[in-house]
């Protein structure tokens, strides 16, 4: 279990390391292009959902608790990138079937 930290440590959400690795790639690519977007995530404690405005000016962190870098599923990254570019913004979706050409983080 990892942690997505937005702006301050008091504003964070726990996310599975594998999912967090894919999220990191999407966020990194969007912000590198100076593309802001909305990120909507379910809070792990069952208290609802949070929406974050992702912009290059806001400090964010990805804290991984595991020591191994997960294999990256390109199909999942592409799905998440499409969602981040859409009108509703990025929401975490289930991982699609294994990509025949996975890459290492």
N, C-alpha and C positions, 0 to 999 in steps of 0.2 A: 504494500500500500504506500503510495507516494502522496505528495501534497502540492496542489496548485496554490500559490500565494500571490495575491493581487494587492499591490500598493503597500500593504503593511501585513505583518504576521498575524494580526487579529482578523484579517479578512482572507480566509483560506478555506479550501475544500479538499478533503481526502479523495484521491482518485487512484485506482489500481495502477501500479507501475507500468504495465503494458499499455493501457489506455493513455496514461500520461505521456509516454514516449511518443505516441502518435499525435497527441494533442500538441506537444512541443514542436514537432515538425511543421504542423499546420500554422500555428501561431508565429513561429519564426519566419516562415515564408511570407505570410501576409504582412507582418510588420516590417520585414526587410524591404518590401515594396511600398511601404508607407500607406498600406491599406488598413484603415480602421474597420472594425466589425463588432457585432454583438456576440457574446459567448454566454449561452444559457446552460446551466448545469443543475442537476438535482443534488441537494445537500444530503450527504451520507447519513445524517442523524434523523432523517425522516421529517425534518421541519419545513420541507418545501423545496423551492427552486430559487436560484440566484441568477441574476443577469449581470454580466460585466461588460463594460464598454472597453474593448481592446484597442489601444492606440499606442503609437511609439513613445509617447511622453509619459506613460504610466509604467512604473517599475513592476515587473513580475518575476516570479521565481518558480522553478520546477524542482521540487525536492524529491529525489528518488531514495527510497529506503533500501531497495535491493542493490546488490553489487554487480549484477549482470545486466548488460544492455539487451533488451528484448529484440527479437527479430522483427523487422518492420514489414507490414503487409501493405504493399503499394495500393492495392484496391481500396483499403480502408482509408489511407491517406487521401486518395483521390475523392472518395465519398465525402470525407470531412472538409476538404478544400472546396468542393462544390457547395456544401451547406454553408460554409463561412462566407462565400460570395453571394449567397442567395438573399432574398428579402427578409427571411426570418432569422438569419445569422446562424452561428454554429451551435449545434446541440450534439452531444455524444450519442452516436448511433451504435448498434451492435456491430461487431466485427463481421465482415462478410467471409465467405469460404476462403480457405487458404489461397493466397496468390501463388501461382506456379513459379514465380521468380522472386522470393522474399530476399530482402537485403538486411544486413546487420547495421544497427544504429549508427 
